[in-house]
Amino acid sequence: MKHSKHTGGRPPLGKARKQEYRITLRLDTEHKLRLQALVRAAGRPRTEVLRQLIAAGRVRERLRREHLDFMSQLKGMARNLNQLTRLAHAKGFTGIVSRHTVIVASIEGLLRYLRDDR
């Protein structure tokens, strides 16, 4: 009876994606505390925070509850904008312009806040 090699499961990662290098980092107390603060603020593991610092030069924190609230508001505004757009196509754009402008401005403001706050 011949035994075949198991071929199931995830395919192996390529050399570029495999995380095979390990580094050791020594920090003084001040830098260790700053790193811990970054990890707490980001809500991510220390290794992921260090990878983001190396790749992008900054760490983005996870979405907080207030961000999720803003995103739900944004979804509601997008729905309103979509309804106004449909109405404008059906009945003409002249009566919808003022409401359309207000919604677009508030969406842009929310997006700016979310981008700058993270």
Z-matrix of the N, CA and C atoms (Angstrom, degrees):
N
C 1 1.446
C 2 1.527 1 109.03
N 3 1.347 2 116.37 1 125.43
C 4 1.455 3 121.62 2 -179.03
C 5 1.522 4 110.08 3 -88.21
N 6 1.319 5 116.55 4 139.17
C 7 1.466 6 121.44 5 175.86
C 8 1.519 7 108.57 6 -101.29
N 9 1.338 8 116.35 7 123.68
C 10 1.461 9 119.16 8 178.00
C 11 1.530 10 109.13 9 -93.93
N 12 1.323 11 114.62 10 152.26
C 13 1.458 12 120.23 11 178.95
C 14 1.536 13 109.07 12 -68.63
N 15 1.324 14 117.23 13 137.81
C 16 1.466 15 122.35 14 179.92
C 17 1.525 16 108.31 15 -63.87
N 18 1.330 17 118.17 16 123.98
C 19 1.462 18 121.38 17 -177.04
C 20 1.525 19 112.62 18 -111.25
N 21 1.300 20 119.04 19 5.03
C 22 1.464 21 121.09 20 -179.34
C 23 1.509 22 111.79 21 -82.08
N 24 1.311 23 115.86 22 177.98
C 25 1.453 24 121.90 23 176.38
C 26 1.511 25 112.91 24 89.58
N 27 1.311 26 114.39 25 -173.91
C 28 1.460 27 120.90 26 -178.07
C 29 1.528 28 110.39 27 -72.78
N 30 1.317 29 118.10 28 141.15
C 31 1.461 30 119.22 29 176.29
C 32 1.526 31 110.61 30 -67.46
N 33 1.315 32 117.71 31 152.13
C 34 1.469 33 119.50 32 -178.21
C 35 1.528 34 111.49 33 -65.06
N 36 1.341 35 115.48 34 148.57
C 37 1.461 36 120.64 35 178.10
C 38 1.518 37 109.78 36 -74.42
N 39 1.332 38 115.62 37 149.97
C 40 1.457 39 120.22 38 175.79
C 41 1.519 40 110.60 39 -74.87
N 42 1.326 41 116.76 40 167.65
C 43 1.465 42 121.71 41 -179.28
C 44 1.528 43 112.25 42 -56.74
N 45 1.325 44 116.66 43 -38.58
C 46 1.464 45 120.05 44 -176.10
C 47 1.528 46 112.30 45 -68.88
N 48 1.313 47 118.54 46 -30.82
C 49 1.467 48 121.63 47 -176.31
C 50 1.521 49 113.34 48 -94.58
N 51 1.316 50 117.30 49 -17.71
C 52 1.457 51 120.50 50 -176.41
C 53 1.530 52 110.03 51 -73.74
N 54 1.315 53 116.17 52 131.56
C 55 1.459 54 120.73 53 180.00
C 56 1.520 55 108.22 54 -95.68
N 57 1.301 56 115.00 55 86.78
C 58 1.453 57 118.66 56 -174.14
C 59 1.519 58 113.68 57 -108.79
N 60 1.339 59 117.48 58 -5.47
C 61 1.456 60 119.89 59 -176.88
C 62 1.518 61 109.92 60 -99.42
N 63 1.295 62 115.94 61 132.67
C 64 1.462 63 122.32 62 -179.13
C 65 1.523 64 107.43 63 -115.53
N 66 1.326 65 115.88 64 134.00
C 67 1.458 66 119.31 65 176.55
C 68 1.521 67 108.70 66 -122.26
N 69 1.311 68 115.08 67 151.37
C 70 1.452 69 121.66 68 176.50
C 71 1.517 70 107.03 69 -110.86
N 72 1.313 71 116.17 70 134.65
C 73 1.452 72 120.65 71 -175.50
C 74 1.520 73 108.66 72 -127.21
N 75 1.303 74 115.30 73 127.04
C 76 1.467 75 119.90 74 175.90
C 77 1.524 76 108.01 75 -104.20
N 78 1.329 77 116.05 76 132.31
C 79 1.457 78 121.47 77 -178.09
C 80 1.519 79 110.41 78 -126.76
N 81 1.320 80 115.87 79 149.45
C 82 1.457 81 118.25 80 170.21
C 83 1.531 82 107.68 81 -81.61
N 84 1.303 83 117.09 82 175.51
C 85 1.463 84 121.43 83 -173.96
C 86 1.520 85 112.09 84 -60.95
N 87 1.328 86 117.06 85 -42.65
C 88 1.465 87 120.03 86 -178.19
C 89 1.532 88 111.44 87 -61.59
N 90 1.330 89 116.60 88 -46.50
C 91 1.461 90 119.84 89 -179.05
C 92 1.529 91 111.71 90 -68.59
N 93 1.331 92 117.02 91 -34.96
C 94 1.462 93 120.01 92 177.88
C 95 1.528 94 110.37 93 -64.15
N 96 1.326 95 116.56 94 -42.70
C 97 1.465 96 120.53 95 179.16
C 98 1.528 97 111.15 96 -66.13
N 99 1.336 98 116.94 97 -38.31
C 100 1.470 99 119.76 98 177.26
C 101 1.520 100 110.74 99 -64.59
N 102 1.342 101 116.61 100 -40.90
C 103 1.458 102 120.20 101 178.15
C 104 1.528 103 110.39 102 -64.58
N 105 1.324 104 117.62 103 -42.64
C 106 1.466 105 120.55 104 177.86
C 107 1.523 106 111.15 105 -62.07
N 108 1.329 107 117.44 106 -38.54
C 109 1.461 108 120.67 107 178.34
C 110 1.529 109 110.57 108 -65.18
N 111 1.337 110 117.20 109 -41.15
C 112 1.462 111 120.78 110 176.89
C 113 1.526 112 111.12 111 -62.19
N 114 1.327 113 116.22 112 -41.72
C 115 1.465 114 120.95 113 -179.38
C 116 1.523 115 109.91 114 -64.21
N 117 1.332 116 116.76 115 -43.59
C 118 1.468 117 120.40 116 178.70
C 119 1.521 118 110.93 117 -63.45
N 120 1.332 119 116.92 118 -45.28
C 121 1.463 120 120.64 119 -177.86
C 122 1.528 121 111.32 120 -65.94
N 123 1.326 122 116.37 121 -37.56
C 124 1.461 123 119.89 122 -177.99
C 125 1.522 124 111.65 123 -78.65
N 126 1.318 125 117.33 124 -25.99
C 127 1.464 126 120.34 125 -178.09
C 128 1.519 127 111.57 126 67.68
N 129 1.306 128 115.85 127 29.57
C 130 1.469 129 121.58 128 -178.38
C 131 1.521 130 109.26 129 -127.34
N 132 1.335 131 116.96 130 163.91
C 133 1.470 132 119.25 131 178.09
C 134 1.533 133 111.23 132 -65.27
N 135 1.312 134 115.39 133 155.49
C 136 1.462 135 121.57 134 -178.36
C 137 1.522 136 112.04 135 -57.72
N 138 1.331 137 116.97 136 -40.80
C 139 1.460 138 119.40 137 -179.21
C 140 1.527 139 111.44 138 -64.37
N 141 1.334 140 116.34 139 -38.55
C 142 1.469 141 119.51 140 179.22
C 143 1.525 142 110.88 141 -67.67
N 144 1.331 143 117.27 142 -37.61
C 145 1.461 144 121.27 143 177.31
C 146 1.525 145 109.72 144 -62.47
N 147 1.327 146 117.62 145 -44.60
C 148 1.466 147 120.84 146 179.31
C 149 1.522 148 111.25 147 -65.13
N 150 1.333 149 117.87 148 -38.82
C 151 1.473 150 120.26 149 177.02
C 152 1.524 151 110.85 150 -62.11
N 153 1.340 152 116.85 151 -42.43
C 154 1.469 153 119.89 152 179.11
C 155 1.520 154 111.18 153 -65.47
N 156 1.336 155 116.94 154 -38.43
C 157 1.463 156 119.68 155 177.93
C 158 1.525 157 111.16 156 -63.88
N 159 1.315 158 116.92 157 -40.35
C 160 1.464 159 120.54 158 178.99
C 161 1.520 160 110.57 159 -68.26
N 162 1.325 161 117.29 160 -43.90
C 163 1.461 162 121.01 161 -174.98
C 164 1.525 163 112.73 162 -75.07
N 165 1.330 164 117.52 163 -43.75
C 166 1.463 165 120.04 164 -171.13
C 167 1.525 166 113.74 165 -117.49
N 168 1.306 167 118.29 166 -11.58
C 169 1.456 168 120.38 167 -178.63
C 170 1.521 169 114.11 168 81.06
N 171 1.331 170 117.28 169 2.63
C 172 1.464 171 121.55 170 177.50
C 173 1.522 172 108.58 171 -155.08
N 174 1.333 173 114.42 172 165.68
C 175 1.463 174 120.92 173 -179.46
C 176 1.512 175 108.15 174 -117.98
N 177 1.328 176 115.68 175 130.59
C 178 1.466 177 120.41 176 175.52
C 179 1.517 178 108.46 177 -98.82
N 180 1.323 179 115.56 178 129.93
C 181 1.451 180 118.85 179 -179.91
C 182 1.521 181 110.58 180 -77.30
N 183 1.294 182 115.17 181 161.81
C 184 1.461 183 120.08 182 175.84
C 185 1.515 184 109.91 183 -67.01
N 186 1.312 185 114.85 184 161.91
C 187 1.463 186 119.18 185 177.71
C 188 1.525 187 109.40 186 -67.47
N 189 1.314 188 115.48 187 129.93
C 190 1.460 189 120.13 188 177.36
C 191 1.520 190 108.99 189 -89.67
N 192 1.310 191 116.25 190 172.59
C 193 1.467 192 121.85 191 -179.48
C 194 1.534 193 111.22 192 -58.05
N 195 1.333 194 115.84 193 -40.90
C 196 1.469 195 118.57 194 -179.44
C 197 1.529 196 110.88 195 -66.21
N 198 1.335 197 117.24 196 -32.91
C 199 1.461 198 119.79 197 175.98
C 200 1.522 199 110.25 198 -64.85
N 201 1.311 200 116.45 199 -40.75
C 202 1.463 201 119.80 200 179.15
C 203 1.523 202 110.71 201 -64.32
N 204 1.341 203 116.54 202 -36.64
C 205 1.466 204 120.13 203 175.99
C 206 1.528 205 110.72 204 -63.26
N 207 1.344 206 115.95 205 -43.17
C 208 1.465 207 119.46 206 177.82
C 209 1.524 208 110.82 207 -63.40
N 210 1.314 209 116.72 208 -38.15
C 211 1.459 210 119.53 209 -179.55
C 212 1.525 211 111.14 210 -67.35
N 213 1.335 212 117.97 211 -34.95
C 214 1.464 213 119.04 212 176.67
C 215 1.531 214 110.43 213 -69.26
N 216 1.344 215 116.97 214 -36.30
C 217 1.466 216 119.80 215 174.30
C 218 1.526 217 110.27 216 -62.64
N 219 1.320 218 115.19 217 -40.92
C 220 1.460 219 120.76 218 179.64
C 221 1.527 220 111.19 219 -62.61
N 222 1.338 221 116.71 220 -40.51
C 223 1.465 222 119.73 221 177.18
C 224 1.527 223 111.33 222 -62.13
N 225 1.334 224 116.29 223 -41.62
C 226 1.461 225 120.07 224 178.11
C 227 1.518 226 111.94 225 -62.62
N 228 1.339 227 115.95 226 -42.18
C 229 1.462 228 119.63 227 178.09
C 230 1.525 229 111.03 228 -64.99
N 231 1.314 230 116.17 229 -38.95
C 232 1.467 231 119.47 230 179.06
C 233 1.527 232 110.63 231 -63.97
N 234 1.330 233 116.59 232 -38.14
C 235 1.467 234 119.69 233 176.36
C 236 1.531 235 110.82 234 -62.93
N 237 1.352 236 115.97 235 -44.87
C 238 1.464 237 119.98 236 177.84
C 239 1.523 238 111.19 237 -60.48
N 240 1.320 239 116.19 238 -42.42
C 241 1.457 240 120.44 239 179.49
C 242 1.527 241 110.84 240 -63.41
N 243 1.306 242 116.27 241 -39.95
C 244 1.462 243 120.92 242 178.58
C 245 1.540 244 110.33 243 -64.06
N 246 1.331 245 116.14 244 -42.88
C 247 1.466 246 119.46 245 178.67
C 248 1.531 247 111.49 246 -64.37
N 249 1.338 248 115.82 247 -40.67
C 250 1.462 249 118.99 248 177.58
C 251 1.529 250 111.46 249 -64.52
N 252 1.322 251 116.48 250 -38.14
C 253 1.458 252 120.10 251 178.69
C 254 1.520 253 110.89 252 -64.39
N 255 1.319 254 116.92 253 -42.69
C 256 1.471 255 120.43 254 177.11
C 257 1.528 256 110.51 255 -62.23
N 258 1.329 257 116.33 256 -43.09
C 259 1.454 258 121.12 257 178.89
C 260 1.530 259 111.06 258 -63.25
N 261 1.330 260 116.09 259 -39.61
C 262 1.461 261 120.30 260 179.14
C 263 1.525 262 110.77 261 -64.84
N 264 1.307 263 117.45 262 -38.58
C 265 1.459 264 120.24 263 177.92
C 266 1.530 265 111.16 264 -67.86
N 267 1.324 266 115.90 265 -33.76
C 268 1.465 267 119.48 266 -177.46
C 269 1.531 268 112.60 267 -80.00
N 270 1.355 269 116.31 268 -42.36
C 271 1.467 270 119.20 269 -171.33
C 272 1.528 271 114.16 270 -115.07
N 273 1.288 272 117.54 271 -1.88
C 274 1.465 273 119.55 272 -178.77
C 275 1.517 274 110.95 273 107.54
N 276 1.302 275 115.66 274 150.26
C 277 1.461 276 121.57 275 -171.35
C 278 1.522 277 113.58 276 -86.54
N 279 1.316 278 119.57 277 -17.85
C 280 1.462 279 121.47 278 -171.97
C 281 1.528 280 113.93 279 -64.11
N 282 1.306 281 118.84 280 -36.03
C 283 1.459 282 120.80 281 -178.39
C 284 1.515 283 113.79 282 -81.13
N 285 1.324 284 117.52 283 -11.13
C 286 1.466 285 121.43 284 -172.78
C 287 1.532 286 111.93 285 -103.49
N 288 1.326 287 117.87 286 -13.36
C 289 1.462 288 121.99 287 -170.39
C 290 1.521 289 112.98 288 -54.63
N 291 1.312 290 118.89 289 -47.30
C 292 1.469 291 120.44 290 -175.17
C 293 1.526 292 111.42 291 -65.89
N 294 1.332 293 117.87 292 -44.79
C 295 1.469 294 120.02 293 178.64
C 296 1.526 295 110.66 294 -65.41
N 297 1.309 296 116.35 295 -37.88
C 298 1.462 297 122.42 296 -179.65
C 299 1.531 298 110.37 297 -62.24
N 300 1.321 299 117.05 298 -44.91
C 301 1.463 300 122.27 299 -178.73
C 302 1.523 301 111.28 300 -63.46
N 303 1.315 302 117.24 301 -41.51
C 304 1.467 303 121.46 302 -179.91
C 305 1.527 304 110.49 303 -63.86
N 306 1.311 305 116.95 304 -44.99
C 307 1.466 306 120.17 305 -178.53
C 308 1.532 307 110.49 306 -66.22
N 309 1.318 308 117.31 307 -42.95
C 310 1.470 309 120.40 308 179.44
C 311 1.523 310 110.24 309 -62.33
N 312 1.312 311 118.72 310 -41.45
C 313 1.465 312 122.08 311 179.25
C 314 1.528 313 111.05 312 -64.02
N 315 1.320 314 117.43 313 -41.85
C 316 1.475 315 119.12 314 -179.92
C 317 1.529 316 111.06 315 -69.94
N 318 1.333 317 117.60 316 -34.65
C 319 1.471 318 120.17 317 175.85
C 320 1.523 319 110.05 318 -64.59
N 321 1.324 320 117.07 319 -44.56
C 322 1.468 321 120.14 320 178.72
C 323 1.527 322 111.10 321 -62.02
N 324 1.325 323 117.26 322 -39.48
C 325 1.466 324 120.40 323 177.80
C 326 1.513 325 112.34 324 -63.31
N 327 1.334 326 117.41 325 -44.33
C 328 1.463 327 120.45 326 177.85
C 329 1.518 328 111.68 327 -63.13
N 330 1.323 329 116.92 328 -42.55
C 331 1.469 330 120.12 329 179.01
C 332 1.527 331 110.79 330 -63.29
N 333 1.328 332 117.20 331 -41.14
C 334 1.463 333 120.65 332 177.67
C 335 1.522 334 110.55 333 -61.82
N 336 1.337 335 116.59 334 -44.34
C 337 1.460 336 120.62 335 179.36
C 338 1.522 337 111.28 336 -61.01
N 339 1.338 338 117.12 337 -46.41
C 340 1.453 339 120.03 338 180.00
C 341 1.520 340 111.72 339 -63.18
N 342 1.316 341 116.83 340 -39.65
C 343 1.466 342 119.90 341 -179.22
C 344 1.522 343 110.64 342 -67.86
N 345 1.324 344 117.65 343 -43.89
C 346 1.464 345 121.18 344 -175.73
C 347 1.521 346 112.71 345 -77.07
N 348 1.325 347 117.76 346 -28.92
C 349 1.461 348 121.12 347 -177.00
C 350 1.517 349 112.44 348 -76.42
N 351 1.316 350 118.12 349 -25.15
C 352 1.456 351 120.39 350 -178.71
C 353 1.452 352 110.70 351 -90.14
